[in-house]
Amino acid sequence: MSAGLALQAYRQVEQQGVSEDKLLVLGLDGILEYLRRAKAAIGDGATERKLAALGKAYQIVEHLLVALPVPNGQDATPLGNRLGGIYRYLLERMAQANIFDDVQAIDDCAAVVGALRDSWIEGLRRV
């Protein structure tokens, strides 16, 4: 899916009454579930299941990356820069997990996504 289509999909969901914050948490939950499935598939030697699960997790992270509010040609906010770096790190580690059946890379991703999710939820509670 192209960046433009991904952004359009997020805008459509937002128009249907789902806040960006809730959508982000749902996306992070999805990533965690697909990482869990990929790890189980590696343990079972199920290459097709691993590919499917990591592919879906990768797509969600890509969508989150392109949905960051950073206009082209302008500097990103400090939060946008940090999130962009986190999302690019996740994409790199997921690629390593996929290529090398690297369970540690999946665990690393799950730890980062879990911490990000927990922080986001905590922030939502304070608002």
Number of C-alpha atoms within 10 A of each C-alpha: 9 10 13 11 12 19 17 13 14 17 15 12 13 15 10 8 8 13 13 14 14 14 15 17 17 13 19 23 16 16 24 22 16 23 28 17 18 30 25 16 19 19 13 11 12 13 15 12 17 25 17 15 23 25 18 18 26 22 16 20 24 20 22 20 22 17 20 16 11 15 8 7 6 7 10 15 12 9 11 15 14 12 16 21 13 18 23 15 14 23 21 15 20 27 18 16 25 21 10 10 20 16 19 13 21 25 18 15 24 20 13 17 23 16 12 16 19 14 12 16 15 11 11 11 8 6 5
